[in-house]
Amino acid sequence: MTVVLILAVLVVIFLLTIFFQGGSPTIGKDFNNSSSREIIQQLSGGEKEQIKVLLRQSKKIEAIKICRSLTGCGLKDAKEMVEKLEREI
């Protein structure tokens, strides 16, 4: 229960940070033409774990939203990435 609460607080802090920066994070050109596997490899371990935590909580839509905000990719690519991460669980 405590771990879930801590992770929820971290997600809120992350989202507030993005909000106060004035929008979504900037994206390098390498994200635009990369396959979903390459984009997943460019995510930090903490970012991947954040998505996996949401998947373990059966919050796939939220995981896709976070994936899109971290990478700037489209809905289809984010869904594919999240599904690949889901298979790793």
DSSP file (Angstrom, degrees, kcal/mol; ACC not computed):
  #  RESIDUE AA STRUCTURE BP1 BP2  ACC     N-H-->O    O-->H-N    N-H-->O    O-->H-N    TCO  KAPPA ALPHA  PHI   PSI    X-CA   Y-CA   Z-CA
    1    1 A M     >        0   0    0      0, 0.0     4,-2.0     0, 0.0     5,-0.1   0.000 360.0 360.0 360.0 -42.3    0.0    0.0    0.0
    2    2 A T  H  >  +     0   0    0      1,-0.2     4,-2.5     2,-0.2     5,-0.2   0.892 360.0  52.4 -65.5 -40.1    2.8    2.4    0.9
    3    3 A V  H  > S+     0   0    0      1,-0.2     4,-2.5     2,-0.2    -1,-0.2   0.907 108.8  49.9 -63.4 -41.6    4.7    1.6   -2.3
    4    4 A V  H  > S+     0   0    0      1,-0.2     4,-2.4     2,-0.2    -1,-0.2   0.905 110.9  49.8 -63.6 -41.7    1.5    2.4   -4.4
    5    5 A L  H  X S+     0   0    0     -4,-2.0     4,-2.2     2,-0.2    -2,-0.2   0.910 110.9  49.0 -63.7 -43.2    1.1    5.7   -2.6
    6    6 A I  H  X S+     0   0    0     -4,-2.5     4,-2.2     2,-0.2    -2,-0.2   0.921 112.2  48.3 -63.0 -44.2    4.7    6.6   -3.2
    7    7 A L  H  X S+     0   0    0     -4,-2.5     4,-2.2     1,-0.2    -2,-0.2   0.885 109.8  52.4 -65.0 -38.4    4.5    5.8   -6.9
    8    8 A A  H  X S+     0   0    0     -4,-2.4     4,-2.2     2,-0.2    -1,-0.2   0.907 109.4  49.6 -63.1 -41.2    1.2    7.8   -7.2
    9    9 A V  H  X S+     0   0    0     -4,-2.2     4,-2.6     1,-0.2    -2,-0.2   0.904 109.6  51.8 -63.8 -41.5    3.0   10.8   -5.6
   10   10 A L  H  X S+     0   0    0     -4,-2.2     4,-2.5     2,-0.2    -2,-0.2   0.897 109.0  50.0 -62.9 -40.2    5.9   10.4   -8.0
   11   11 A V  H  X S+     0   0    0     -4,-2.2     4,-2.6     2,-0.2    -1,-0.2   0.920 111.3  48.9 -63.6 -43.5    3.5   10.4  -11.0
   12   12 A V  H  X S+     0   0    0     -4,-2.2     4,-2.6     2,-0.2    -2,-0.2   0.917 111.4  49.4 -63.0 -43.1    1.7   13.5   -9.7
   13   13 A I  H  X S+     0   0    0     -4,-2.6     4,-2.3     2,-0.2    -1,-0.2   0.917 111.2  50.2 -61.4 -42.9    5.1   15.3   -9.2
   14   14 A F  H  X S+     0   0    0     -4,-2.5     4,-2.1     1,-0.2    -2,-0.2   0.934 112.0  46.7 -60.8 -46.6    6.1   14.3  -12.7
   15   15 A L  H  X S+     0   0    0     -4,-2.6     4,-2.4     1,-0.2    -1,-0.2   0.885 111.7  50.8 -65.7 -38.8    2.9   15.6  -14.3
   16   16 A L  H  X S+     0   0    0     -4,-2.6     4,-2.6     2,-0.2    -1,-0.2   0.882 107.8  54.0 -65.2 -37.2    3.1   18.8  -12.3
   17   17 A T  H  X S+     0   0    0     -4,-2.3     4,-1.1     2,-0.2    -2,-0.2   0.924 110.2  46.2 -61.6 -44.7    6.7   19.3  -13.5
   18   18 A I  H  <>S+     0   0    0     -4,-2.1     5,-1.6     1,-0.2     4,-0.5   0.918 111.9  52.1 -63.6 -43.0    5.6   18.9  -17.1
   19   19 A F  H ><5S+     0   0    0     -4,-2.4     3,-1.2     1,-0.2    -2,-0.2   0.922 110.6  46.4 -60.1 -45.9    2.7   21.3  -16.5
   20   20 A F  H 3<5S+     0   0    0     -4,-2.6    -1,-0.2     1,-0.3    -2,-0.2   0.657 103.4  63.7 -75.8 -14.3    4.8   24.0  -15.0
   21   21 A Q  T 3<5S-     0   0    0     -4,-1.1    -1,-0.3    -3,-0.4    -2,-0.2   0.566 121.8-104.2 -82.2  -8.2    7.4   23.7  -17.8
   22   22 A G  T < 5S-     0   0    0     -3,-1.2     2,-0.3    -4,-0.5    -3,-0.2   0.793  75.6 -29.0  94.9  31.0    4.7   24.8  -20.2
   23   23 A G  S   <S-     0   0    0     -5,-1.6    -2,-0.2    -4,-0.1    -1,-0.1  -0.904 100.8 -13.3 133.5-158.4    3.6   21.6  -22.0
   24   24 A S  S    S-     0   0    0     -2,-0.3    46,-0.1     1,-0.1     3,-0.1  -0.400  78.6 -88.6 -79.2 158.0    5.0   18.3  -23.0
   25   25 A P        -     0   0    0      0, 0.0    -1,-0.1     0, 0.0     2,-0.1  -0.256  48.7-100.3 -63.1 152.7    8.7   17.6  -22.9
   26   26 A T        -     0   0    0     -3,-0.1     2,-0.4     1,-0.0    -3,-0.0  -0.428  36.8-142.0 -73.9 152.6   10.7   18.5  -26.0
   27   27 A I        -     0   0    0     -2,-0.1     2,-0.1    -3,-0.1    44,-0.1  -0.942   5.3-130.4-122.6 134.8   11.6   15.6  -28.3
   28   28 A G    >>  -     0   0    0     -2,-0.4     3,-1.5     1,-0.1     4,-0.6  -0.374  31.6-108.2 -75.2 162.0   14.8   15.0  -30.2
   29   29 A K  H >> S+     0   0    0      1,-0.3     4,-0.9     2,-0.2     3,-0.7   0.770 112.7  73.2 -62.0 -25.5   14.6   14.1  -33.8
   30   30 A D  H 34 S+     0   0    0      1,-0.2    -1,-0.3     2,-0.2     4,-0.3   0.766  91.5  56.2 -64.6 -24.3   15.6   10.6  -33.0
   31   31 A F  H X4 S+     0   0    0     -3,-1.5     3,-0.7     1,-0.2    -1,-0.2   0.825  98.6  62.2 -73.5 -30.3   12.2    9.8  -31.6
   32   32 A N  H << S+     0   0    0     -3,-0.7    -1,-0.2    -4,-0.6    -2,-0.2   0.834 114.5  27.8 -69.0 -33.7   10.3   10.8  -34.7
   33   33 A N  T 3< S+     0   0    0     -4,-0.9    -1,-0.2    -3,-0.1     2,-0.2   0.208  98.0 108.0-114.4  15.2   11.8    8.2  -37.1
   34   34 A S    <   -     0   0    0     -3,-0.7     2,-0.1    -4,-0.3    -3,-0.0  -0.595  68.9-114.5 -94.9 153.8   12.6    5.4  -34.6
   35   35 A S     >  -     0   0    0     -2,-0.2     4,-2.2     1,-0.1     5,-0.2  -0.385  35.2-105.3 -75.7 164.8   10.8    2.1  -34.2
   36   36 A S  H  > S+     0   0    0      1,-0.2     4,-2.4     2,-0.2     5,-0.2   0.850 121.4  56.1 -62.2 -33.6    8.9    1.5  -31.0
   37   37 A R  H  > S+     0   0    0      2,-0.2     4,-1.8     1,-0.2    -1,-0.2   0.911 108.2  47.1 -64.4 -41.8   11.7   -0.9  -29.8
   38   38 A E  H  > S+     0   0    0      2,-0.2     4,-1.1     1,-0.2    -2,-0.2   0.883 111.8  50.7 -67.0 -37.9   14.4    1.8  -30.3
   39   39 A I  H >X S+     0   0    0     -4,-2.2     4,-0.9     1,-0.2     3,-0.5   0.912 107.7  53.0 -66.5 -41.4   12.2    4.3  -28.4
   40   40 A I  H >< S+     0   0    0     -4,-2.4     3,-0.9     1,-0.2    -1,-0.2   0.903 106.8  53.1 -59.2 -40.9   11.7    1.9  -25.5
   41   41 A Q  H 3< S+     0   0    0     -4,-1.8    -1,-0.2     1,-0.2    -2,-0.2   0.777 105.2  55.3 -66.4 -25.6   15.5    1.5  -25.3
   42   42 A Q  H << S+     0   0    0     -4,-1.1    -1,-0.2    -3,-0.5    -2,-0.2   0.644  88.0  95.1 -83.2 -14.8   15.9    5.3  -25.1
   43   43 A L  S << S-     0   0    0     -4,-0.9    28,-0.0    -3,-0.9     2,-0.0  -0.506  83.2-113.5 -72.7 144.6   13.5    5.5  -22.1
   44   44 A S     >  -     0   0    0     -2,-0.2     4,-2.3     1,-0.1     5,-0.2  -0.293  26.3-107.6 -71.5 164.1   15.2    5.5  -18.7
   45   45 A G  H  > S+     0   0    0      1,-0.2     4,-2.4     2,-0.2     5,-0.2   0.872 121.2  52.6 -59.7 -37.9   14.7    2.6  -16.3
   46   46 A G  H  > S+     0   0    0      2,-0.2     4,-2.1     1,-0.2    -1,-0.2   0.874 108.3  50.0 -66.8 -37.7   12.6    4.8  -14.1
   47   47 A E  H  > S+     0   0    0      2,-0.2     4,-1.7     1,-0.2    -2,-0.2   0.907 112.1  47.5 -67.7 -41.9   10.3    5.8  -17.0
   48   48 A K  H  X S+     0   0    0     -4,-2.3     4,-2.5     1,-0.2    -2,-0.2   0.922 112.3  50.0 -63.3 -42.9    9.9    2.2  -18.1
   49   49 A E  H  X S+     0   0    0     -4,-2.4     4,-2.6     1,-0.2    -2,-0.2   0.875 105.9  56.2 -64.6 -37.1    9.1    1.2  -14.5
   50   50 A Q  H  X S+     0   0    0     -4,-2.1     4,-1.6     1,-0.2    -1,-0.2   0.909 110.6  44.8 -60.1 -42.5    6.6    4.0  -14.2
   51   51 A I  H  X S+     0   0    0     -4,-1.7     4,-2.0     2,-0.2    -2,-0.2   0.905 112.5  51.3 -67.9 -42.0    4.7    2.5  -17.2
   52   52 A K  H  X S+     0   0    0     -4,-2.5     4,-2.6     1,-0.2    -2,-0.2   0.869 105.9  55.4 -65.0 -36.6    5.0   -1.0  -15.9
   53   53 A V  H  X S+     0   0    0     -4,-2.6     4,-1.3     1,-0.2    -1,-0.2   0.928 108.4  48.2 -61.3 -44.1    3.6    0.0  -12.5
   54   54 A L  H  <>S+     0   0    0     -4,-1.6     5,-2.9     1,-0.2    -1,-0.2   0.888 110.8  51.2 -63.4 -38.2    0.5    1.4  -14.3
   55   55 A L  H ><5S+     0   0    0     -4,-2.0     3,-1.8     1,-0.2    -2,-0.2   0.902 106.6  53.4 -66.0 -40.4    0.2   -1.8  -16.3
   56   56 A R  H 3<5S+     0   0    0     -4,-2.6    -1,-0.2     1,-0.3    -2,-0.2   0.792 107.6  52.4 -63.7 -26.3    0.3   -3.9  -13.1
   57   57 A Q  T 3<5S-     0   0    0     -4,-1.3    -1,-0.3    -5,-0.2    -2,-0.2   0.271 120.3-112.6 -90.3  10.7   -2.5   -1.8  -11.8
   58   58 A S  T < 5S+     0   0    0     -3,-1.8     2,-0.3     1,-0.1    -3,-0.2   0.859  77.4 133.0  59.0  39.2   -4.5   -2.5  -15.0
   59   59 A K     >< +     0   0    0     -5,-2.9     4,-2.1     1,-0.2     5,-0.1  -0.535  14.2 151.3-115.4  62.2   -4.2    1.2  -16.0
   60   60 A K  H  >  +     0   0    0     -2,-0.3     4,-2.3     1,-0.2     5,-0.2   0.874  70.0  53.5 -64.3 -39.6   -3.2    0.7  -19.6
   61   61 A I  H  > S+     0   0    0      1,-0.2     4,-2.2     2,-0.2    -1,-0.2   0.924 110.2  47.4 -63.6 -43.7   -4.8    3.9  -20.9
   62   62 A E  H  > S+     0   0    0      1,-0.2     4,-2.5     2,-0.2    -1,-0.2   0.884 110.3  53.7 -63.5 -37.8   -2.8    6.0  -18.3
   63   63 A A  H  X S+     0   0    0     -4,-2.1     4,-2.5     1,-0.2    -2,-0.2   0.898 108.7  48.9 -62.7 -40.7    0.3    4.1  -19.2
   64   64 A I  H  X S+     0   0    0     -4,-2.3     4,-2.5     2,-0.2    -2,-0.2   0.903 110.3  51.4 -65.6 -40.8   -0.2    5.0  -22.9
   65   65 A K  H  X S+     0   0    0     -4,-2.2     4,-2.2     2,-0.2    -2,-0.2   0.928 111.8  46.0 -61.6 -45.2   -0.8    8.7  -21.9
   66   66 A I  H  X S+     0   0    0     -4,-2.5     4,-2.3     2,-0.2    -2,-0.2   0.913 111.4  52.8 -63.8 -42.6    2.5    8.7  -19.9
   67   67 A C  H  X S+     0   0    0     -4,-2.5     4,-2.2     1,-0.2     6,-0.4   0.916 110.0  48.2 -59.1 -44.2    4.3    7.0  -22.7
   68   68 A R  H  X S+     0   0    0     -4,-2.5     4,-2.9     1,-0.2    -1,-0.2   0.896 111.7  49.5 -63.9 -39.9    3.1    9.7  -25.2
   69   69 A S  H  < S+     0   0    0     -4,-2.2    -1,-0.2     1,-0.2    -2,-0.2   0.849 113.9  46.0 -69.7 -32.2    4.1   12.5  -22.8
   70   70 A L  H  < S+     0   0    0     -4,-2.3    -2,-0.2    -5,-0.2    -1,-0.2   0.852 128.8  22.9 -76.1 -34.7    7.6   11.0  -22.4
   71   71 A T  H  < S-     0   0    0     -4,-2.2    -2,-0.2    -5,-0.2    -3,-0.2   0.711  88.1-134.5-107.2 -25.0    8.3   10.3  -26.0
   72   72 A G     <  +     0   0    0     -4,-2.9    -4,-0.1    -5,-0.3    -3,-0.1   0.612  57.0 142.2  77.2  11.3    6.0   12.6  -28.0
   73   73 A C        -     0   0    0     -6,-0.4    -1,-0.2    -5,-0.2    -2,-0.1  -0.258  54.2 -91.4 -80.4 172.6    5.0    9.8  -30.3
   74   74 A G     >  -     0   0    0     -3,-0.1     4,-2.5     1,-0.1     5,-0.2  -0.186  38.9 -98.2 -78.3 173.9    1.5    9.2  -31.6
   75   75 A L  H  > S+     0   0    0      1,-0.2     4,-2.5     2,-0.2     5,-0.2   0.899 121.0  50.0 -61.6 -44.2   -1.3    7.1  -30.1
   76   76 A K  H  > S+     0   0    0      2,-0.2     4,-2.3     1,-0.2    -1,-0.2   0.932 113.3  45.3 -63.0 -46.6   -0.6    4.0  -32.3
   77   77 A D  H  > S+     0   0    0      1,-0.2     4,-2.5     2,-0.2    -1,-0.2   0.903 113.1  50.4 -64.7 -40.8    3.2    4.0  -31.5
   78   78 A A  H  X S+     0   0    0     -4,-2.5     4,-2.6     2,-0.2     5,-0.2   0.908 110.0  50.7 -63.5 -41.2    2.6    4.6  -27.8
   79   79 A K  H  X S+     0   0    0     -4,-2.5     4,-2.4    -5,-0.2    -1,-0.2   0.923 110.9  48.6 -62.6 -43.9    0.1    1.7  -27.7
   80   80 A E  H  X S+     0   0    0     -4,-2.3     4,-2.0     2,-0.2    -2,-0.2   0.910 112.2  48.9 -62.5 -42.2    2.5   -0.6  -29.4
   81   81 A M  H  X S+     0   0    0     -4,-2.5     4,-2.4     2,-0.2    -2,-0.2   0.925 111.4  48.6 -63.8 -44.4    5.3    0.4  -27.0
   82   82 A V  H  X S+     0   0    0     -4,-2.6     4,-2.3     1,-0.2    -1,-0.2   0.895 110.3  51.7 -64.1 -39.7    3.1   -0.1  -23.9
   83   83 A E  H  X S+     0   0    0     -4,-2.4     4,-1.6     2,-0.2    -1,-0.2   0.865 108.9  50.9 -65.8 -35.2    2.0   -3.5  -25.2
   84   84 A K  H  X S+     0   0    0     -4,-2.0     4,-0.7     2,-0.2    -2,-0.2   0.915 112.3  46.2 -66.8 -41.7    5.7   -4.5  -25.7
   85   85 A L  H >X S+     0   0    0     -4,-2.4     3,-0.6     1,-0.2     4,-0.6   0.857 108.1  58.0 -66.2 -34.3    6.4   -3.4  -22.1
   86   86 A E  H >< S+     0   0    0     -4,-2.3     3,-0.9     1,-0.2    -1,-0.2   0.866 101.0  55.7 -64.0 -36.3    3.3   -5.3  -20.9
   87   87 A R  H 3< S+     0   0    0     -4,-1.6    -1,-0.2     1,-0.2    -2,-0.2   0.757 100.9  59.9 -68.0 -23.4    4.7   -8.5  -22.4
   88   88 A E  H <<        0   0    0     -4,-0.7    -1,-0.2    -3,-0.6    -2,-0.2   0.684 360.0 360.0 -76.5 -18.0    7.9   -8.0  -20.3
   89   89 A I    <<        0   0    0     -3,-0.9    -1,-0.2    -4,-0.6    -2,-0.1   0.491 360.0 360.0 -73.8 360.0    5.9   -8.1  -17.1
